Every structure is written in C-alpha cells, then in structure tokens.
Amino acid sequence: YPFNKLENLLSINRLHFPRQTHSAFGYKVSSEKIHSFAVEGDYLLTGEHAVDIGVMTADCLPIVLHDTRHHALAVVHAAQA
C-alpha cells in the first residue's frame, strides 16, 4: 500500500487505518505494530501515546473524539445514510 510511503514521509512509526466496511464495528489499537488495513471496521480507538490512527473519507464524515480524562482518542468513519 502507498501508506508505507506516507508513514516514512511523516516520520510516523505506527500509522493505522481500518479496512472500512460501512459498519458499526471497530478496533482498539495498542502499541503492538499491526499493518494498516489489517482489521475491518469503521472506527479505531487507542489510549496509547505512540500510536497514530486515522480514517479515510470521500463523501462520508471523519469524526475525531478525544477523552482528556482517560487520554484516549478515537477516529470514526461515519457513513451518510
């Protein structure tokens, strides 16, 4: 995937994207290295500081949620109905 090049350009070691399926499923990402698109779903959640997460959108909405109390971050690919 071209995202390996993106990781190198941005100097990001752990950039994760889900294989988006227009569903209500998602995945919690830990500090373990998983490849982008290795998990299916439409959101990613992490509480790890060294883990970068993202979703891709075209006509759907990207939603970013940040919980300052628990130091958690989520990104959601929200499909329009």
N, CA, C and O of each residue as an XYZ file, in Angstrom:
324
protein
N       0.823     -1.195      0.000
C       0.000      0.000      0.000
C       0.863      1.253      0.000
O       1.991      1.215      0.491
N       0.366      2.356     -0.534
C       1.152      3.594     -0.540
C       1.290      4.209      0.844
O       2.032      5.179      1.005
N       0.595      3.675      1.855
C       0.664      4.258      3.193
C       2.001      4.003      3.858
O       2.369      4.723      4.785
N       2.745      2.989      3.407
C       4.095      2.808      3.919
C       4.935      4.027      3.566
O       5.741      4.478      4.381
N       4.758      4.562      2.370
C       5.465      5.776      1.969
C       5.012      6.956      2.814
O       5.830      7.783      3.216
N       3.717      7.040      3.087
C       3.176      8.115      3.915
C       3.772      8.059      5.319
O       4.132      9.093      5.881
N       3.877      6.866      5.885
C       4.484      6.716      7.205
C       5.911      7.246      7.205
O       6.322      7.922      8.148
N       6.667      6.946      6.158
C       8.044      7.414      6.069
C       8.108      8.927      5.909
O       8.932      9.576      6.554
N       7.260      9.500      5.065
C       7.262     10.942      4.849
C       6.918     11.715      6.113
O       7.488     12.774      6.373
N       5.991     11.188      6.894
C       5.557     11.870      8.118
C       6.350     11.450      9.345
O       6.102     11.953     10.441
N       7.300     10.537      9.179
C       8.103     10.003     10.285
C       7.220      9.405     11.373
O       7.456      9.610     12.564
N       6.221      8.677     10.959
C       5.301      8.022     11.878
C       5.612      6.531     11.882
O       5.678      5.905     10.824
N       5.800      5.970     13.050
C       6.155      4.555     13.145
C       4.948      3.641     13.151
O       5.025      2.504     12.686
N       3.843      4.122     13.669
C       2.674      3.268     13.832
C       1.423      3.994     13.343
O       0.636      4.488     14.151
N       1.241      4.061     12.052
C       0.067      4.699     11.479
C      -0.926      3.616     11.100
O      -0.620      2.744     10.287
N      -2.114      3.668     11.687
C      -3.109      2.616     11.499
C      -4.359      3.169     10.832
O      -4.859      4.230     11.207
N      -4.854      2.449      9.850
C      -6.131      2.724      9.210
C      -6.928      1.420      9.211
O      -6.348      0.355      8.998
N      -8.242      1.475      9.445
C      -9.038      0.247      9.320
C      -9.393     -0.010      7.861
O      -9.393      0.907      7.041
N      -9.692     -1.249      7.551
C     -10.272     -1.587      6.244
C     -11.761     -1.306      6.391
O     -12.503     -2.127      6.932
N     -12.193     -0.154      5.915
C     -13.523      0.372      6.205
C     -14.599     -0.413      5.476
O     -14.468     -0.736      4.296
N     -15.683     -0.717      6.217
C     -16.731     -1.607      5.713
C     -18.127     -1.012      5.815
O     -19.103     -1.716      5.555
N     -18.259      0.257      6.183
C     -19.568      0.894      6.406
C     -20.379      0.081      7.411
O     -21.508     -0.326      7.136
N     -19.787     -0.147      8.576
C     -20.418     -0.952      9.624
C     -20.348     -0.210     10.945
O     -19.893      0.932     11.003
N     -20.797     -0.859     11.998
C     -20.706     -0.307     13.344
C     -19.583     -0.975     14.130
O     -19.541     -0.880     15.357
N     -18.676     -1.647     13.430
C     -17.591     -2.366     14.086
C     -16.315     -1.531     14.074
O     -16.101     -0.707     13.185
N     -15.476     -1.761     15.075
C     -14.210     -1.060     15.153
C     -13.201     -1.864     15.922
O     -13.436     -3.026     16.254
N     -12.071     -1.243     16.207
C     -10.963     -1.965     16.784
C     -10.186     -1.062     17.723
O      -9.982      0.117     17.432
N      -9.750     -1.616     18.854
C      -8.883     -0.898     19.781
C      -7.444     -1.205     19.394
O      -7.060     -2.370     19.287
N      -6.649     -0.161     19.184
C      -5.267     -0.313     18.749
C      -4.346     -0.104     19.938
O      -4.440      0.901     20.643
N      -3.452     -1.067     20.151
C      -2.475     -0.950     21.234
C      -1.119     -0.586     20.640
O      -1.025     -0.216     19.469
N      -0.095     -0.691     21.434
C       1.238     -0.330     20.966
C       1.854     -1.395     20.067
O       2.930     -1.175     19.511
N       1.200     -2.542     19.912
C       1.697     -3.567     19.003
C       1.593     -3.062     17.571
O       0.632     -2.381     17.212
N       2.571     -3.395     16.770
C       2.561     -2.967     15.375
C       1.643     -3.881     14.578
O       1.904     -5.077     14.446
N       0.571     -3.313     14.049
C      -0.265     -4.023     13.084
C      -0.239     -3.209     11.804
O      -0.080     -1.988     11.842
N      -0.388     -3.855     10.712
C      -0.349     -3.152      9.441
C      -1.678     -2.452      9.191
O      -2.736     -2.915      9.619
N      -1.599     -1.332      8.494
C      -2.820     -0.641      8.106
C      -3.684     -1.575      7.277
O      -3.182     -2.364      6.477
N      -4.971     -1.474      7.478
C      -5.980     -2.267      6.781
C      -5.978     -3.732      7.213
O      -6.569     -4.569      6.531
N      -5.325     -4.060      8.330
C      -5.295     -5.441      8.824
C      -6.583     -5.795      9.558
O      -6.898     -6.975      9.714
N      -7.332     -4.787     10.012
C      -8.579     -5.035     10.742
C      -9.726     -4.358     10.004
O      -9.543     -3.314      9.378
N     -10.908     -4.960     10.082
C     -12.093     -4.397      9.437
C     -12.913     -3.599     10.428
O     -12.976     -3.939     11.609
N     -13.535     -2.548      9.953
C     -14.417     -1.746     10.784
C     -14.396     -0.297     10.349
O     -13.774      0.061      9.348
N     -15.081      0.525     11.110
C     -15.186      1.931     10.757
C     -14.797      2.866     11.884
O     -15.115      4.055     11.838
N     -14.118      2.352     12.891
C     -13.513      3.236     13.880
C     -12.295      2.559     14.491
O     -12.180      1.333     14.519
N     -11.400      3.395     14.975
C     -10.244      2.941     15.729
C     -10.201      3.732     17.017
O     -10.561      4.909     17.051
N      -9.759      3.081     18.072
C      -9.673      3.676     19.401
C      -8.317      3.324     19.974
O      -7.844      2.199     19.816
N      -7.686      4.287     20.645
C      -6.429      3.998     21.322
C      -6.269      4.885     22.545
O      -6.792      5.998     22.607
N      -5.544      4.368     23.498
C      -5.152      5.139     24.665
C      -3.638      5.234     24.750
O      -3.089      5.677     25.759
N      -2.970      4.817     23.688
C      -1.505      4.792     23.623
C      -0.989      6.077     22.992
O      -1.525      6.537     21.984
N       0.051      6.656     23.583
C       0.603      7.903     23.057
C       1.403      7.701     21.776
O       1.480      8.619     20.959
N       1.984      6.558     21.580
C       2.861      6.334     20.431
C       2.136      5.679     19.259
O       2.781      5.152     18.352
N       0.814      5.705     19.267
C       0.037      5.070     18.212
C      -0.766      6.145     17.479
O      -1.509      6.906     18.099
N      -0.612      6.200     16.171
C      -1.341      7.167     15.354
C      -2.425      6.442     14.580
O      -2.180      5.384     14.000
N      -3.628      7.012     14.570
C      -4.777      6.360     13.940
C      -5.449      7.334     12.982
O      -5.357      8.551     13.144
N      -6.124      6.778     11.985
C      -6.811      7.629     11.026
C      -7.863      6.854     10.258
O      -7.890      5.624     10.284
N      -8.719      7.578      9.582
C      -9.706      7.010      8.667
C      -9.668      7.835      7.389
O      -9.224      8.983      7.385
N     -10.135      7.234      6.318
C     -10.207      7.940      5.041
C     -11.673      8.222      4.729
O     -12.552      7.420      5.045
N     -11.926      9.369      4.105
C     -13.298      9.714      3.758
C     -13.348     10.308      2.356
O     -12.366     10.851      1.851
N     -14.493     10.189      1.761
C     -14.791     10.851      0.491
C     -16.080     11.628      0.717
O     -16.046     12.833      0.965
N     -17.216     10.942      0.633
C     -18.487     11.601      0.906
C     -18.991     11.302      2.311
O     -20.090     11.722      2.673
N     -18.207     10.583      3.106
C     -18.562     10.288      4.500
C     -17.890     11.301      5.418
O     -17.082     12.115      4.971
N     -18.228     11.247      6.701
C     -17.704     12.212      7.653
C     -16.609     11.601      8.522
O     -16.781     10.502      9.049
N     -15.485     12.300      8.678
C     -14.495     11.858      9.655
C     -14.832     12.494     11.005
O     -15.027     13.707     11.090
N     -14.898     11.696     12.033
C     -15.188     12.198     13.380
C     -14.015     11.843     14.273
O     -13.568     10.697     14.288
N     -13.510     12.825     15.022
C     -12.408     12.610     15.946
C     -12.928     12.884     17.354
O     -13.490     13.946     17.623
N     -12.734     11.923     18.242
C     -13.166     12.054     19.631
C     -11.937     11.977     20.538
O     -11.082     11.111     20.356
N     -11.851     12.888     21.518
C     -10.713     12.903     22.430
C     -11.233     12.941     23.861
O     -11.977     13.847     24.237
N     -10.842     11.969     24.640
C     -11.212     11.893     26.051
C     -10.012     12.352     26.865
O      -9.058     11.594     27.040
N     -10.046     13.574     27.362
C      -8.906     14.124     28.092
C      -8.725     13.477     29.459
O      -7.611     13.426     29.981
N      -9.796     12.992     30.030
C      -9.702     12.361     31.351
C      -8.968     11.027     31.293
O      -8.152     10.724     32.164
N      -9.257     10.230     30.267
C      -8.652      8.909     30.135
C      -7.545      8.879     29.086
O      -6.977      7.821     28.813
N      -7.239     10.021     28.505
C      -6.186     10.132     27.485
C      -6.412      9.130     26.358
O      -5.511      8.380     25.983
N      -7.618      9.133     25.831
C      -7.990      8.218     24.743
C      -8.384      9.031     23.518
O      -8.860     10.161     23.621
N      -8.173      8.422     22.360
C      -8.509      9.055     21.091
C      -9.225      8.047     20.216
O      -8.853      6.874     20.180
N     -10.243      8.496     19.516
C     -10.956      7.643     18.565
C     -11.157      8.408     17.274
O     -11.366      9.621     17.282
N     -11.092      7.691     16.168
C     -11.430      8.246     14.861
C     -12.508      7.353     14.260
O     -12.436      6.126     14.331
N     -13.514      8.004     13.665
C     -14.675      7.284     13.168
C     -14.914      7.667     11.715
O     -14.854      8.841     11.349
N     -15.184      6.670     10.903
C     -15.614      6.870      9.514
C     -17.130      6.762      9.539
O     -17.671      5.659      9.627
N     -17.817      7.889      9.465
C     -19.270      7.921      9.615
C     -19.926      8.006      8.240
O     -19.851      9.032      7.564
N     -20.561      6.923      7.843
C     -21.231      6.873      6.540
C     -22.548      7.627      6.599
O     -23.262      7.573      7.601
N     -22.860      8.317      5.537
C     -24.128      9.035      5.442
C     -25.208      8.054      5.018
O     -24.985      7.188      4.172
N     -26.374      8.203      5.614
C     -27.479      7.300      5.289
C     -28.223      7.756      4.062
O     -29.185      7.110      3.648
